[in-house]
Amino acid sequence: MERTAPTLERLDDHRMIVNLGPSHPSTHGTLRIVLELEGEYVLSATPEIGYLHRGVEKLGESLSYAQFVPLTDRLNYCSSLMNNVGYAQAVEKLLDLKIPPRAELIRVLVSELARIGDHIVCVGINAVDIGAYTAFLYLFKERETLYDLFEMAAGQRMHTSFTRIGGLFRDLPEPFLPLLDQFLESMPRSIDEMERLLTRNPIWVDRTKGVGRISAEQAIGWGYTGPCLRSAGVAQDLRKAQPYLGYETFDFDIPIGTCGDVYDRYLVRTEEMRQSLRIVEQCARRLREVSGPIIVDDYKVALPPKEKVYTRMESLIHHFKLVMHGIDMPVGEVYSATEAANGELGFYLVSDGAKSPYRIHVRPPCFPIFSSLNEQVKGRLIADVIAILGSMNVIAGELDR
């Protein structure tokens, strides 16, 4: 028998159906959730996955491998640099390509800065949703500095398109490291101030502790990764479990929680910001010692420098071939994953040797986390739905693709 969605006519006087989103401010984008309520209590919550579907993966089938990079910016747009790095790494894995050491260092550096920026958004806006506006202001001052750094590196603040297959768009400019030093000095103080405002605040604790609690077994069953999984007590992080970009050479810890509730997710993300700062400090020291190219010297993969294009026939030919016909890709398939701000961000590529991928699939960390919303909010108050949703940090562009 076909099941139909409940309507107001079929519900008794104590129950009603309401839409949470896409225009509700706490959804932070085009998320839509259908809530069945009895008074202030949630009987069920049905997330509408695909509300912002833009066909990103299908578009990739008609673009060259290099042309797909700007589309990765529009996945998790709060940390687009990590999307750039994850996708470029997948293509390089298919090509069996090793990028220069300085390019690896810069990729780690910008990825960790992007992780901090993403957590600033999650923690700050989650606090705003619950009513704690001041912490948001402390954090967003630092986020503006981060965006200044991104603009210096990539030329853009949000949609960076910084990576290239085989390396990076360009090297870091001279003013980058001095501003980074200022950020490394001020950011820990801002985190301390935020913690003084929130961590032992009785209102914050009442609104978050025990709310949205999930066990390690439940989190693994749903396919959780990232801070939401680690807050449930599972110390899984691809930077440690499957190191890439030389992460095994960096000294940092993986924070974990015990309860898997909104409060523990806040604590885990806060400590992850501190650990990312440790990695960034190590990157800054190494960058002052490591020089060299930031992209491979293989003109069948990476565009030749402009001065060579203008003065050498061979470089002009390589430039033309790469732009018009793309990279000569091997036939095969590959899956490559990185530890993005919300968890495992994976790219599955299938190549038939043509200019464009035969198939691109993105494994977004938000998808399994958002899918479990009903289980987390059932039987709780509407106010708890807002707190839980904010702690999930669901980014609609990544979720729906």
N, C-alpha and C positions, 0 to 999 in steps of 0.2 A: 504494500500500500504506500503510495507516495505521501511523504511528509511535507506539510506546508508550514511556513513560518507563522508564529502566533501573531494575531492582530488584536487591537484594542477590543474589537467586538467579541472575540472569543475568550477574552480574559475576564476574570471576575473583577469586582470593584477595587480589590486590593492590589492588583497587578497592572503594570503598564510597560510598554515598549518605548524606549527613547534611543536616539542616536547620540553617541559621544563622538564628535567629529563629523565631517572633516573641518568644520569651522570653529570648533571649540578650541580656545587658546592652549589648553593643556595637551592637545595632541601634537602641537609643534609641527604641523605639516598636514598633508592629506592622508591621515589615518582615519578610518571609520570603524567604529565598534558599535554593534547593536546590543544594548543592554535590556534585559528583562528584569524589572524591579518589583519588589514588594515593599512599599514605603521607601526607606533609605537603604534597604538591603538588596544585594545583587543575587538574583536567582540564576542567571546565566549571562555570559558575555561572548558574543560571536564576532571575532575580528574579521573584517573583510580584506583579506590579502589580495592584492592585485588592483587596488583602487587607483594607484598611481602608475600602473604598468605602462611603460613607454617603448617596449620592444628593443631594449638595449642589446640583448644577445642576438636577436635577429638582424639588427642593423650591422653588427660586426661581421656578418656573413657577406656583406657587400662592400666592406672597407678593407684596406690593407692592414697588416698587423700594426704598422706605425700609426695609422689614422685612428685606430681604436683607443689610443691613449687618452684623448680628451673626453671620451665617453666614460672612462673610469672615474674621472673627476666627479661625475654626477651620481655616483653610487652613494657612498657615505661622504657627503659634501662637507661634513664637519672635520674630516681628516683625509682630504683628497690625495695628499702626498703618499699616504700608505696604500691607497688603491693603485696609484701610479707604479709604485715599487712592486706591489704584488703581481700586477699584470706583466710588467716588463720581465720580472723574474721567471714567470711561466713561459714566455716566449724564448727567453735565453736558455731555459732548461730543455726546450724542444730543439733548440739549435746546438745544444751542448757547448755553450759559450761562457767563457770566464771574463768578467769585467775587471777593469783596473782596480788596484787597491784603494786609491783615493776615491773613486766612484763608490765603492762599497762603503767606505767610511761616511761619505756624505749621505748616502741612502739611509744608513743607520741613524745618523744625526737628525735628518729631517723627519724620519718616521717617528722617532721618539718625541720630537717637538710636536708633531701632529697628534700623537697619543695624549700628550699633556693638554693640548688644545681641545681635543674631543672630550676628555674627562672634565675639563673646566665647564664645557657646555652642559654635560650630563649632571654633574653635581650642582652647579649654579642654578640651572633651570629647574631641577628637581626641588631644590630649596624654595625657589620662587613659587612653584605650583602649590607647595604646602603652606606658604605664607612667610618664608624667611627671605626677605628681599635683600638685606644688607650684604650677605655672603656673596651674592651674585655680583655686586659692584666691586668687591675686592678682587674677585677672580677675573672679571672681564677687563679690568685695567691691564692685567698681565696678558690676557688673550690678544689685546691690541698690539702689544709688543711682539707677540708671536706672529701676528699677521704682517707686521713690519718686516720681520725676518723672512717670512715666506715671500713677500714682495721683492725683497733684495735678491733672494735666491732664484725665484722662478719668473719674476716680473708680474705676478698676479697674486692676489691675497687669498682667494678662495679656490677657484678652479685653476690649479697650478700647471697641469700638464708638464711636469718637471722632468720626468724620466724619458729616455730614449732607449730603443732596443740596443743593448750594448753599453749603456752608460747613462749620461745625464745631458740635459739641454745645454748647460754651461757650468763653469766652476763658480764657487762662491766669490762674491765681490769683496774687496778689501774692507769695507766697513762692517761686514757681517760678523766677524768674530768679536770685535769690541762691543757691539750691541748684544751679542750672545752672552758675553761676560756680565754685562749689566743685568740681563735677564736671570742668569744663574745666581746672581747675588740677591735680587729682589723677590724672585718666585718663592723660595723657601719661607720667607717672611709672610708672604700672602697666604700660603698654605697654613702656616701657624695661626694667623689671624682668623682664617676661616674655621679652623678647628676649635679655636676658643669661642667662636660664635655658635657652633653647631654641636660638637661631639658630646658635650655634657649638658646641652640645653634641654631641660625637662620636656618642653613642648616638642622639640625635634625628636627626642627619644620616644615619647609617647606615640608620635605619628609614624614612626619608622620601625621600632623594635617589635619583632614578631609579626610584622605585616608582610604578606607575600612570602612567607617562609617556605623553603623548599629543601628537601633532603638531597644528599649527594646522589642517591640512587635515582630519585625522580629527575634530577638535573641531567644525569647521564642518559636516562631513558628518553628524555625529550630531545637530546642532542645539543645541550647547552655547551658553549665554549666561552672563553674570555672571563671577564670579571664576575659575571653572573654564576658561572660554574665554580670559579675559585672561591667565591663567597660561601658556597655550600661545603667547602672543605676539600675540594679536589685540586691538587697542585699541578694542573695541566697547563703548560705554556709552550707553544711551539718554538719559542726562542731558546728554551732549554731542552725540550723533548726532541725536536728536529732542527738543530741550529742551522741558520742560513746567514749569509752576509757577514760571517765571522762573529756572530753573537756569542759563540763559545769562548771567545777571548775577552769578553767584557765581564766585569764583576758587578753583579746585581742579584737581588733576591726576588722570589715570587711570593707576594703576600696572599694569604688565604684566610677565609672566615670560618665560622662554625655553624651558623644558623641558616645561611642562604636567604636572609630577609632583606628588606630595604636598607636597614641600618648597616648590615654587614657589607652590602654592595657599595654603600657610601664609603665605609672604612677601607675596603679593598681598593677602590679607585683613588682614594686620597693617598694611600701608601704607594700605589703604582705611579702616581705623579712624582713622588719622591725618588722612586727607583729609576724612573726615566731620566730625572735630573742627574742621577749618578752616571748613567750611560752617556748622556750628553756631555758631561764634564770630561769623561774619558775620551770621547770623540774629539772634543775641542783640543785637548792636549796632543792627540795623535795627528790631527790635521796640521798642526804647526810643525810637525816633523816629517809628515809624508807628503811629498810632492809628486808630480807626474800627471799623466792624462786623465781625463774624466770620462772618456769614451773609447771603445776599442778602435784600433787602427786597422780596421777591415772594411774597406769601402764597398764590399758586397752586402754589408749589414748596416753600417752607419754612414751617414752623409759625410763627404770630405769637407774640410774647412773651406769657407767661402773664398779665401785668397787663392787656394789651389784650384777651385772651380773656375775662377776668373783668369787663371794664368796657365793651366795645364789641361791639355786635351783629354788625358786619361781620367782626370778627376771630373771633368765636365761630363764625360760619358757615364761614369759611375753615378753621378748625381742624377742624370736623366733616367738611367735604368732604375734606380731606387724609387724615384718619384713616380715614374710611369708604370713600372712593372712590379715594384715591391721587392721584398727579399726572396731569394730562392730558398724556400723552406723544404725541409725533408718531409717525407710522408710518415705520419705517425700520430700518436696521441700522448698527452701528458696532463698530469694534475699537479699543480703546485699551490701550496698554501703558506700564508704568512699569518703571524699573530697580530691582527689589526686591533683597533681600540676596543671593539665589541666582541672579539673572539676570532675564530678561524675564518679568514677570508681566502677562499680557494678559487682558482681559475682552472677549468678543464678545457683544453684545446684539442681539436682534431684537425689535422692538416692532410690535405690530399695533394700537396705540392703546388697548389695554385697561389695566386697573389693574395687572396682572402682566405681566412679560416673556413673550413668546411662546417665547423661547429664551435661555438663558444658558450660555455655555461659558467655562470658565477655562483659560487656557494656563499651566500651572505650569512654572517653570524646572526643577524636579526631574525631570520625566518623561523628557526625552531624555538627561539625564545618567545617571540610574539605569539606563536601557535599555542603556547601553554597558558595564555592569559586567562582563559576561562577557568582552568584548574586553580589558578592562584587567587582569583577574585571572588569566586563563588561563595556566597554566604557572608561576604564582607560588606562594609559600608561603601557608598559611592565615593566618599573622600579617600578611602583606601585604594580604590581603582586608580585615582590620579597619582598617588604616591608610588604604587607598583609600576604603573606605566612609565613614569619618569625614571625609575631605577633600571628599567629594561633598556633605556636609551635607544628605542627603535627609530631608525632613520628610514623614512618611507622610500627615498630614492634607491637605497640599497635593498630594502625588503622586496619591493615590487619590480624593480629593474625596468 
